Amino acid sequence: MRLALALILTVLLGSPALAEDTVREKVVAWIEELRSDDFQTREAAREQLKREGLKARDLLEAARDHEDPEVRRTIRAILSRAPKPVTPAAAQVAPGDFRSLGTITLSATTQPLGEVLTKLGAPVWARLVPPEAFKLRPVDLKVTDMPFYAALDTVLAQHKLVVTDPFNNLGVAAVKLREPEVVPAPSAAAGPMRVRVTEVSASRALGTKSPNKYALSLELAWAPFVQVAQMEAPRIEVVRDPDGKAFQPTAAMNRRVTYGVSTSRKHHKFTVSVMPGEDGCKPTIGVLELSLTMNLRYDPARVSFDATKPLPQTQGEVTLHGIEAVEGGRGQYVVDFSAKLPDEAVARSLQAFVVEADGALSTLGVYGGRSKSGDGTVRIRARAYRGSRGAPGAIRVVWHRREERGTLRFRLTDIPLR
């Protein structure tokens, strides 16, 4: 069964999903009632959440680091007693087959764009920020088993919006209004990734009859719930003009180079070079098929710690040892944590963040290196640069439980070469 992270939004009147939407509205209301000054209101909300809250588990997960301590305690208690959900990536993705990672099944009728983008991004840990004036614009569509970026483009195209920049290291990307009369850059999506052509240049050796060589600058971007550990130089599988005449890779494309990729990055840039392989090739690539082989980390896990409580704290195999303000550091804090994880690849995927009061994340950069003890425990000291936000309220630690090698194939069309 080919399915990874599926998202279903249905708002047809009289359909079963209407009841689901009603439950979600009630869960939001019950979470708010946990903050009531009235004891009976709080207790009634707590009991309702125990019975019904897990039907909207994503809303509970989003509230586990709530600024109100009563909300945090209640939500975390409910989640701690609940069965752990089976991660689709771990359960259904064949080894090395990344095509189904992050695919989306989505049905929406007159849903506000802001809500659709929130629910579209949640399974892949993405936060999509549309212009304020567009958040309530209605969205109508139905997609099935579609790569994440293709589904995103389908949603945004209804209002002439685009996401041009990759996600940042906090998993945030801005949605922008497409410039009038600007043709979108050629792109292709597969699994959790997108390849986009960003620049084309032509060169020709002077004093010869040799044909032009074309260099295409490409950007590979991926959804925040995966990490790329290593990547090989792309391999050109097919390249033809609109009439079917063949281009060919230049000699430079024969080199097999492997790149390492930082865990914080969500994109990688590379170049492919081609030249006409037949007489009469048009200065347009009709079809370009690329294969990209990589080591991909997926099946993410995370734990969050209440930094206002006494330390150390342990959740599962992760321990938060200490949080120290840097003297004279103007909002800098050093966070000390450790994790006993099953293998080296998983340990290398560790990242940590400060969860701010508004739910935003601040990056923790490794400071003072990392050490590993004989029992496999990795200990890291990381520094947060947060200005005048005050002491951290919560710390989140993220890692990926699987790393495998596999290949994705992308098909780009209609690339102008001049």
KOLNU-633918 format. One record per residue (C-alpha): residue number from 1; residue in one letter; x, y, z. Coordinates in Angstrom, 3 decimals, m for minus. Layout:
N
nr/rest/c1/c2/c3
NUM/a/X/Y/Z .
...
end
This chain:
418
nr/rest/c1/c2/c3
1/m/0.000/0.000/0.000 .
2/r/1.610/3.188/m1.167 .
3/l/0.878/5.857/1.388 .
4/a/2.956/8.015/3.707 .
5/l/1.732/11.050/5.564 .
6/a/m1.925/11.483/4.504 .
7/l/m3.989/14.571/5.236 .
8/i/m7.759/14.527/4.760 .
9/l/m9.854/17.686/5.043 .
10/t/m13.534/17.287/4.126 .
11/v/m16.195/19.892/4.828 .
12/l/m19.180/18.703/2.764 .
13/l/m22.443/19.286/4.655 .
14/g/m23.930/16.111/6.020 .
15/s/m20.702/14.122/5.517 .
16/p/m18.930/12.202/8.344 .
17/a/m16.122/14.778/8.319 .
18/l/m18.550/17.441/9.603 .
19/a/m18.679/15.622/12.933 .
20/e/m14.883/15.511/12.937 .
21/d/m14.708/19.269/12.362 .
22/t/m17.180/19.765/15.222 .
23/v/m14.968/17.694/17.533 .
24/r/m11.940/19.771/16.541 .
25/e/m13.825/22.976/17.348 .
26/k/m14.812/21.553/20.721 .
27/v/m11.238/20.461/21.478 .
28/v/m10.045/24.013/20.838 .
29/a/m12.771/25.322/23.168 .
30/w/m11.974/22.772/25.902 .
31/i/m8.278/23.644/25.813 .
32/e/m9.219/27.293/26.316 .
33/e/m11.576/26.365/29.200 .
34/l/m8.644/24.781/31.038 .
35/r/m7.590/28.376/31.709 .
36/s/m10.910/29.299/33.331 .
37/d/m11.004/30.763/36.838 .
38/d/m13.936/28.468/37.593 .
39/f/m12.900/25.053/38.977 .
40/q/m15.944/23.178/37.654 .
41/t/m15.397/24.581/34.139 .
42/r/m11.765/23.420/34.205 .
43/e/m12.690/19.940/35.460 .
44/a/m15.458/19.519/32.883 .
45/a/m13.062/20.517/30.098 .
46/r/m10.429/18.103/31.440 .
47/e/m12.871/15.178/31.403 .
48/q/m14.060/15.993/27.892 .
49/l/m10.493/16.155/26.630 .
50/k/m9.722/12.771/28.209 .
51/r/m12.670/11.233/26.340 .
52/e/m12.566/13.072/23.010 .
53/g/m9.289/14.961/22.742 .
54/l/m7.287/12.254/20.985 .
55/k/m9.664/12.463/18.011 .
56/a/m7.780/15.703/17.295 .
57/r/m4.379/14.568/18.521 .
58/d/m2.539/17.138/16.420 .
59/l/m4.276/19.920/18.375 .
60/l/m3.161/18.352/21.657 .
61/e/0.407/18.010/20.361 .
62/a/0.368/21.677/19.386 .
63/a/m0.710/22.625/22.930 .
64/r/1.798/20.467/24.847 .
65/d/4.071/23.526/25.300 .
66/h/1.242/25.972/26.034 .
67/e/2.174/29.057/28.054 .
68/d/m0.461/28.234/30.701 .
69/p/0.839/25.605/33.188 .
70/e/m2.636/24.107/33.759 .
71/v/m3.026/23.503/30.024 .
72/r/0.475/22.018/29.733 .
73/r/m0.029/19.602/32.636 .
74/t/m3.405/18.375/31.391 .
75/i/m2.405/17.958/27.747 .
76/r/0.868/16.188/28.555 .
77/a/m0.898/13.829/30.971 .
78/i/m3.426/12.856/28.285 .
79/l/m0.730/12.344/25.659 .
80/s/1.505/10.332/28.010 .
81/r/m1.270/7.782/28.620 .
82/a/m2.322/7.528/24.982 .
83/p/m1.026/4.821/22.631 .
84/k/1.784/6.073/20.446 .
85/p/0.669/6.538/16.826 .
86/v/2.367/4.387/14.225 .
87/t/4.594/6.609/12.121 .
88/p/3.664/6.027/8.467 .
89/a/7.280/6.509/7.419 .
90/a/8.415/3.657/9.642 .
91/a/5.487/1.386/8.933 .
92/q/4.904/1.713/5.208 .
93/v/7.970/3.031/3.390 .
94/a/10.003/0.300/1.721 .
95/p/13.755/0.589/2.348 .
96/g/15.248/3.197/0.032 .
97/d/11.882/4.070/m1.565 .
98/f/11.355/7.757/m0.853 .
99/r/8.557/8.369/m3.374 .
100/s/5.753/7.930/m0.855 .
101/l/7.328/10.020/1.917 .
102/g/5.162/13.050/2.599 .
103/t/2.553/12.370/m0.070 .
104/i/m0.722/14.180/0.519 .
105/t/m4.359/13.215/0.124 .
106/l/m6.451/16.328/0.604 .
107/s/m10.063/17.311/m0.013 .
108/a/m11.294/20.796/0.907 .
109/t/m14.411/22.798/0.071 .
110/t/m14.435/26.561/0.742 .
111/q/m11.913/26.210/3.529 .
112/p/m9.854/29.303/4.498 .
113/l/m6.418/29.242/2.919 .
114/g/m4.701/29.778/6.280 .
115/e/m6.344/26.680/7.764 .
116/v/m5.588/24.519/4.741 .
117/l/m1.919/25.555/4.760 .
118/t/m1.662/24.824/8.485 .
119/k/m3.068/21.327/8.073 .
120/l/m1.137/20.709/4.876 .
121/g/2.139/21.568/6.602 .
122/a/1.539/19.812/9.926 .
123/p/2.349/16.217/8.820 .
124/v/5.668/17.328/7.306 .
125/w/6.534/19.731/10.173 .
126/a/6.208/22.764/7.914 .
127/r/4.883/26.189/8.805 .
128/l/3.609/28.101/5.761 .
129/v/2.975/31.817/6.281 .
130/p/0.605/33.392/3.727 .
131/p/0.042/37.146/3.334 .
132/e/m2.428/38.366/5.958 .
133/a/m4.915/39.491/3.301 .
134/f/m5.127/35.946/1.883 .
135/k/m5.615/33.877/5.054 .
136/l/m9.420/33.778/4.732 .
137/r/m9.543/33.253/0.961 .
138/p/m11.493/30.052/0.173 .
139/v/m9.812/26.926/m1.191 .
140/d/m11.575/24.189/m3.181 .
141/l/m9.618/21.187/m4.369 .
142/k/m9.088/17.458/m4.196 .
143/v/m5.711/15.736/m4.551 .
144/t/m4.786/12.111/m3.910 .
145/d/m1.357/10.661/m3.099 .
146/m/0.382/13.764/m4.422 .
147/p/3.967/14.785/m3.513 .
148/f/3.954/17.484/m0.847 .
149/y/5.305/20.277/m3.043 .
150/a/2.906/19.427/m5.882 .
151/a/m0.029/19.564/m3.450 .
152/l/1.242/22.872/m2.091 .
153/d/1.503/24.357/m5.583 .
154/t/m2.033/23.142/m6.349 .
155/v/m3.372/24.976/m3.296 .
156/l/m1.459/28.200/m3.929 .
157/a/m2.216/28.375/m7.660 .
158/q/m5.865/29.156/m6.881 .
159/h/m4.842/32.589/m5.601 .
160/k/m1.717/33.149/m7.731 .
161/l/0.573/32.581/m4.756 .
162/v/3.955/30.843/m4.702 .
163/v/6.643/29.588/m2.331 .
164/t/9.934/30.487/m3.957 .
165/d/12.345/30.193/m1.031 .
166/p/13.164/26.905/0.723 .
167/f/12.079/26.282/4.306 .
168/n/14.456/27.789/6.827 .
169/n/16.086/25.729/9.580 .
170/l/12.987/26.237/11.751 .
171/g/10.693/24.769/9.093 .
172/v/9.132/28.113/8.093 .
173/a/8.533/29.355/4.535 .
174/a/6.808/32.533/3.368 .
175/v/4.008/32.375/0.826 .
176/k/4.152/35.284/m1.619 .
177/l/1.996/36.797/m4.340 .
178/r/3.331/35.809/m7.743 .
179/e/4.647/38.761/m9.703 .
180/p/2.328/39.698/m12.595 .
181/e/3.359/38.373/m16.005 .
182/v/6.260/36.414/m14.497 .
183/v/6.358/32.822/m15.715 .
184/p/7.075/30.427/m12.822 .
185/a/10.474/28.729/m12.950 .
186/p/10.325/25.120/m14.195 .
187/s/10.078/22.715/m11.267 .
188/a/9.245/19.109/m10.432 .
189/a/8.220/17.367/m7.208 .
190/a/8.884/13.826/m5.977 .
191/g/8.318/12.445/m2.486 .
192/p/9.109/15.198/0.035 .
193/m/11.287/17.187/m2.399 .
194/r/11.201/19.737/m5.193 .
195/v/13.757/20.534/m7.908 .
196/r/13.534/24.029/m9.396 .
197/v/15.565/25.644/m12.193 .
198/t/16.893/28.983/m10.903 .
199/e/19.257/30.089/m13.679 .
200/v/20.402/29.115/m17.189 .
201/s/23.628/30.246/m18.841 .
202/a/25.152/29.474/m22.254 .
203/s/28.815/29.378/m23.279 .
204/r/30.701/28.572/m26.479 .
205/a/34.396/28.171/m27.236 .
206/l/35.521/31.050/m29.490 .
207/g/37.241/30.295/m32.789 .
208/t/35.510/26.915/m33.159 .
209/k/32.298/25.497/m34.562 .
210/s/31.475/23.733/m31.330 .
211/p/27.854/24.061/m30.182 .
212/n/26.752/26.010/m27.137 .
213/k/27.022/24.395/m23.747 .
214/y/24.217/25.122/m21.306 .
215/a/24.603/25.206/m17.526 .
216/l/21.402/24.874/m15.515 .
217/s/21.506/25.975/m11.874 .
218/l/19.078/23.847/m9.864 .
219/e/17.827/24.054/m6.318 .
220/l/16.702/20.963/m4.431 .
221/a/14.413/21.781/m1.492 .
222/w/12.777/19.394/0.973 .
223/a/10.078/19.396/3.617 .
224/p/11.292/19.950/7.196 .
225/f/10.392/16.485/8.521 .
226/v/13.324/14.861/6.683 .
227/q/17.091/15.448/6.713 .
228/v/19.500/14.884/3.856 .
229/a/22.795/13.530/5.173 .
230/q/24.646/12.968/1.880 .
231/m/23.894/13.454/m1.785 .
232/e/25.512/12.358/m5.016 .
233/a/25.861/14.638/m8.013 .
234/p/22.715/14.340/m10.174 .
235/r/22.574/11.869/m13.018 .
236/i/20.905/12.929/m16.274 .
237/e/18.650/10.119/m17.486 .
238/v/16.828/11.827/m20.376 .
239/v/17.222/15.251/m22.004 .
240/r/15.423/16.180/m25.258 .
241/d/14.148/19.269/m27.044 .
242/p/10.397/19.687/m27.766 .
243/d/10.775/17.774/m31.062 .
244/g/12.441/14.823/m29.369 .
245/k/15.990/15.596/m30.509 .
246/a/18.578/14.610/m27.936 .
247/f/20.865/16.780/m25.876 .
248/q/23.740/15.096/m24.094 .
249/p/25.483/15.655/m20.770 .
250/t/28.825/17.430/m20.955 .
251/a/31.987/15.682/m19.809 .
252/a/31.725/17.412/m16.427 .
253/m/28.536/15.469/m15.661 .
254/n/30.388/12.154/m15.703 .
255/r/32.093/12.850/m12.382 .
256/r/30.501/11.063/m9.438 .
257/v/30.835/13.500/m6.537 .
258/t/29.242/13.018/m3.097 .
259/y/28.282/16.027/m0.969 .
260/g/27.690/16.179/2.774 .
261/v/24.690/18.251/3.876 .
262/s/24.240/20.050/7.211 .
263/t/21.345/18.836/9.381 .
264/s/19.993/22.389/9.618 .
265/r/19.741/22.927/5.858 .
266/k/16.518/22.394/3.928 .
267/h/17.956/22.885/0.430 .
268/h/20.952/22.106/m1.754 .
269/k/22.122/23.755/m4.991 .
270/f/23.857/22.062/m7.886 .
271/t/24.480/22.492/m11.615 .
272/v/23.839/20.236/m14.590 .
273/s/25.482/20.887/m17.976 .
274/v/24.228/19.759/m21.383 .
275/m/24.967/20.370/m25.055 .
276/p/23.153/19.489/m28.292 .
277/g/23.642/15.848/m29.259 .
278/e/21.989/16.184/m32.667 .
279/d/21.939/18.827/m35.378 .
280/g/19.007/21.190/m35.235 .
281/c/18.292/21.000/m31.500 .
282/k/16.009/23.854/m30.444 .
283/p/17.216/26.175/m27.658 .
284/t/14.587/24.712/m25.333 .
285/i/14.649/21.556/m23.243 .
286/g/11.333/19.795/m23.662 .
287/v/12.061/17.072/m21.094 .
288/l/14.832/16.736/m18.511 .
289/e/14.771/13.664/m16.267 .
290/l/17.198/13.606/m13.352 .
291/s/17.907/10.964/m10.738 .
292/l/19.279/11.981/m7.345 .
293/t/20.805/9.403/m5.011 .
294/m/21.050/10.378/m1.356 .
295/n/21.219/9.266/2.253 .
296/l/17.922/10.447/3.702 .
297/r/16.908/10.581/7.372 .
298/y/13.210/10.288/8.142 .
299/d/10.726/8.931/10.705 .
300/p/11.234/11.953/13.019 .
301/a/10.705/11.950/16.787 .
302/r/10.710/14.771/19.309 .
303/v/10.353/15.437/23.020 .
304/s/9.725/18.730/24.804 .
305/f/10.834/19.783/28.276 .
306/d/9.322/22.405/30.566 .
307/a/12.396/24.535/31.228 .
308/t/10.723/26.289/34.180 .
309/k/10.747/23.068/36.253 .
310/p/13.709/21.668/38.218 .
311/l/16.454/19.978/36.215 .
312/p/17.578/17.409/35.229 .
313/q/14.478/16.058/33.480 .
314/t/14.297/12.833/31.461 .
315/q/11.847/11.741/28.799 .
316/g/12.545/8.343/27.315 .
317/e/16.195/8.306/26.261 .
318/v/16.665/12.096/26.329 .
319/t/17.738/14.104/29.386 .
320/l/17.835/17.882/29.796 .
321/h/20.662/18.549/32.252 .
322/g/20.860/22.317/32.520 .
323/i/20.086/25.778/31.161 .
324/e/22.537/28.558/31.960 .
325/a/22.419/32.240/31.101 .
326/v/25.645/33.508/29.514 .
327/e/27.041/36.306/31.643 .
328/g/26.857/39.508/29.620 .
329/g/25.431/37.505/26.733 .
330/r/22.319/39.657/26.189 .
331/g/19.788/36.861/25.941 .
332/q/22.207/34.011/25.241 .
333/y/21.644/30.722/27.035 .
334/v/23.642/27.498/27.010 .
335/v/21.548/24.313/27.075 .
336/d/23.063/20.987/28.124 .
337/f/21.267/17.809/27.060 .
338/s/22.055/14.164/26.275 .
339/a/20.419/11.321/24.385 .
340/k/21.045/7.588/24.339 .
341/l/20.075/6.627/20.802 .
342/p/20.419/3.294/18.983 .
343/d/23.072/4.083/16.389 .
344/e/25.502/6.665/15.084 .
345/a/23.308/7.857/12.202 .
346/v/20.383/8.559/14.521 .
347/a/22.635/10.416/16.977 .
348/r/23.997/12.632/14.188 .
349/s/20.479/13.796/13.371 .
350/l/19.955/15.388/16.815 .
351/q/18.761/18.999/16.839 .
352/a/17.469/21.188/19.645 .
353/f/15.273/24.291/19.772 .
354/v/13.846/26.756/22.267 .
355/v/10.036/26.837/22.092 .
356/e/9.000/30.453/22.556 .
357/a/5.826/31.595/24.334 .
358/d/4.078/32.223/21.004 .
359/g/4.933/28.732/19.720 .
360/a/7.767/29.908/17.475 .
361/l/11.124/28.120/17.594 .
362/s/14.619/29.492/18.137 .
363/t/17.602/27.464/16.964 .
364/l/20.109/26.043/19.410 .
365/g/23.554/25.970/17.822 .
366/v/26.114/23.418/19.020 .
367/y/28.519/25.138/21.390 .
368/g/31.483/23.386/22.945 .
369/g/31.107/20.310/20.745 .
370/r/29.475/16.991/21.470 .
371/s/30.810/13.979/23.335 .
372/k/29.919/10.294/23.267 .
373/s/30.284/7.864/26.155 .
374/g/30.908/4.134/26.026 .
375/d/27.211/3.241/26.363 .
376/g/26.341/5.273/23.255 .
377/t/25.016/8.361/25.057 .
378/v/25.612/11.576/23.119 .
379/r/25.911/14.765/25.167 .
380/i/25.641/18.194/23.568 .
381/r/26.034/21.756/24.800 .
382/a/24.140/24.172/22.571 .
383/r/23.731/27.935/22.633 .
384/a/20.600/29.985/21.912 .
385/y/20.764/33.593/20.709 .
386/r/17.369/35.073/21.532 .
387/g/17.793/38.753/22.297 .
388/s/15.493/40.055/25.036 .
389/r/12.975/37.172/25.084 .
390/g/13.880/36.178/28.640 .
391/a/14.691/32.715/29.979 .
392/p/13.613/29.765/27.789 .
393/g/10.232/28.320/28.736 .
394/a/10.554/25.015/26.887 .
395/i/13.247/23.025/25.071 .
396/r/12.488/20.657/22.200 .
397/v/14.876/17.913/21.048 .
398/v/14.364/16.321/17.612 .
399/w/15.979/13.307/15.947 .
400/h/15.307/10.943/13.039 .
401/r/15.000/7.205/13.644 .
402/r/15.859/5.933/10.152 .
403/e/18.583/6.746/7.656 .
404/e/18.653/4.959/4.307 .
405/r/20.112/5.338/0.865 .
406/g/17.785/5.668/m2.082 .
407/t/17.072/7.488/m5.335 .
408/l/14.391/9.951/m6.410 .
409/r/13.647/10.808/m10.008 .
410/f/12.439/14.216/m11.211 .
411/r/10.920/15.169/m14.579 .
412/l/11.222/18.837/m15.585 .
413/t/9.640/20.218/m18.753 .
414/d/9.743/23.342/m20.926 .
415/i/13.065/24.845/m19.844 .
416/p/14.047/27.811/m22.041 .
417/l/17.781/27.998/m22.758 .
418/r/17.807/31.616/m23.872 .
end
